[in-house]
């Protein structure tokens, strides 16, 4: 089992202020709490698949010094925003950041990519290292992962290519893999 306190998203240059309140609402919406996700992962192609449990923890008291309006944003999203797809996508970003902190701790999410790249984020300030992320409330983890793996393959110039997908329904689960050596 590995644990990740959401205050750690601020270790990345992107800080993830925009996604954090959506993710917290998707994970239960309380001002403090925890959420478990079963994770399948590979940190390199050809390695055996590993399985673990990721426990995401948060307390808005520790988040406030980095994001003063966090509690207000959570309340607005929880009470006035019905965009479930956005919640799931943003929660998947937080999930991917947490999984990567465990399986590739030196990796940092440094830039949001453009829509034509086939990936969501550049890693480590490099233009040839990227990750594709997806999140859904329900559906098949293997089929969503395969869809995103194929999408990732459309950008063959990358030295380091990752895919991370998360399904949040009854039994939350994630699959994260490095697809290039």
C-alpha positions in Angstrom: 0.0 0.0 0.0 1.2 3.5 -0.7 -0.2 6.7 0.6 -0.3 10.2 -0.9 -1.3 13.3 0.9 -2.9 15.7 -1.7 -0.8 18.6 -0.3 2.0 17.0 -2.3 0.5 18.1 -5.7 2.0 21.5 -4.9 5.5 19.9 -5.4 4.9 20.1 -9.1 5.4 23.3 -11.1 1.7 23.2 -12.2 0.5 23.1 -8.6 -2.9 21.6 -9.8 -5.1 24.3 -8.1 -7.7 24.0 -10.8 -8.1 20.3 -10.6 -7.7 19.8 -6.8 -11.2 20.8 -5.7 -12.9 18.8 -8.5 -10.8 15.8 -7.4 -11.8 16.2 -3.8 -15.4 16.3 -4.7 -15.1 13.3 -6.9 -13.4 11.5 -4.0 -16.2 12.2 -1.5 -16.4 16.0 -1.1 -15.5 16.3 2.5 -13.0 18.8 3.8 -10.8 16.0 5.0 -10.8 12.3 4.2 -9.2 9.5 2.4 -10.0 7.4 -0.7 -8.5 4.0 -1.7 -7.8 3.0 -5.3 -6.5 -0.4 -6.5 -3.5 0.2 -8.8 -1.9 -2.0 -11.5 1.4 -0.5 -12.7 4.6 -1.0 -14.6 7.5 1.4 -14.4 9.0 0.0 -17.6 7.8 -2.1 -20.6 8.3 -5.8 -20.2 8.4 -5.6 -16.4 5.9 -7.8 -14.5 2.7 -6.0 -13.5 2.7 -4.8 -10.0 -0.5 -4.4 -7.9 -0.9 -2.1 -5.0 -3.4 0.1 -3.1 -3.2 3.8 -3.3 -4.6 5.7 -0.4 -5.3 9.4 -1.2 -5.6 11.6 1.9 -6.4 15.3 2.3 -7.2 17.9 4.9 -8.1 21.4 3.7 -6.3 22.9 6.7 -3.0 21.7 5.1 -4.1 22.8 1.6 -5.2 26.3 2.5 -1.7 27.8 2.8 -1.3 26.8 -0.9 -4.8 27.5 -2.1 -6.7 29.9 0.3 -10.1 29.4 -1.4 -10.0 25.6 -1.5 -13.0 25.1 0.8 -15.2 27.6 -1.1 -14.2 26.0 -4.4 -15.1 22.5 -3.0 -18.5 23.8 -1.8 -19.3 25.4 -5.2 -18.4 22.3 -7.1 -20.1 20.0 -4.7 -23.3 22.0 -4.6 -23.5 23.8 -8.0 -21.5 21.9 -10.6 -23.0 18.8 -12.1 -20.2 18.1 -14.6 -19.4 14.5 -13.4 -17.1 13.9 -16.4 -14.9 16.9 -15.4 -14.8 15.6 -11.8 -13.6 12.2 -13.0 -11.0 13.6 -15.4 -9.6 15.9 -12.8 -9.6 13.2 -10.1 -7.7 10.9 -12.6 -5.1 13.6 -12.9 -4.6 13.7 -9.1 -4.6 9.9 -9.1 -1.9 9.8 -11.8 0.3 12.3 -10.0 0.0 10.2 -6.8 0.8 6.9 -8.6 3.7 8.4 -10.4 5.0 9.7 -7.0 5.3 6.1 -6.0 6.5 4.4 -9.1 8.6 7.2 -10.6 9.3 9.6 -7.7 11.7 11.9 -9.7 9.1 12.6 -12.4 7.4 16.0 -12.3 4.4 17.2 -14.2 5.7 20.5 -15.7 3.5 21.7 -18.6 0.0 21.1 -19.9 0.3 20.0 -23.5 -1.8 21.1 -26.5 -4.7 19.1 -27.7 -2.9 17.6 -30.8 0.0 16.0 -28.8 -2.0 12.8 -27.9 -1.0 13.4 -24.2 -2.1 15.6 -21.4 1.1 16.7 -19.7 4.8 17.1 -20.4 7.1 15.7 -17.8 10.4 17.0 -16.3 10.5 20.1 -18.5 11.2 17.8 -21.5 9.4 18.0 -24.8 9.9 14.2 -25.4 8.5 13.0 -22.1 4.7 12.9 -21.7 1.8 11.3 -20.0 -1.8 10.6 -21.2 -4.5 10.5 -18.4 -8.1 9.5 -18.4 -10.8 9.1 -15.8 -14.3 7.8 -15.9 -17.0 7.0 -13.4 -17.6 3.5 -14.8 -16.5 1.3 -17.6 -13.9 -1.2 -18.4 -10.4 -0.4 -17.2 -8.7 -2.6 -19.8 -10.6 -1.1 -22.8 -10.0 2.5 -21.6 -6.3 1.8 -21.1 -6.0 0.3 -24.5 -7.8 3.3 -26.1 -5.4 5.6 -24.4 -2.4 3.5 -25.2 -3.3 3.6 -28.9 -3.7 7.4 -28.6 -0.3 7.7 -27.0 1.2 5.6 -29.8 0.3 8.4 -32.3 3.2 10.4 -30.8 6.2 8.1 -31.6 8.9 10.8 -31.1 8.7 10.5 -27.3 11.6 9.1 -25.3 9.4 8.5 -22.3 5.7 7.8 -22.7 3.2 7.0 -19.9 -0.5 6.3 -19.7 -2.6 6.4 -16.6 -6.3 5.7 -16.4 -8.7 5.5 -13.5 -12.2 4.2 -13.1 -13.9 5.5 -9.9 -17.2 3.6 -9.6 -17.9 0.9 -6.9 -14.4 -0.5 -6.8 -12.0 2.4 -7.8 -9.0 1.1 -9.9 -6.1 2.6 -11.8 -3.7 1.3 -14.4 -0.5 3.3 -15.0 2.3 2.1 -17.3 5.5 3.4 -18.9 5.2 2.4 -22.5 8.7 3.3 -23.7 12.0 2.0 -22.4 
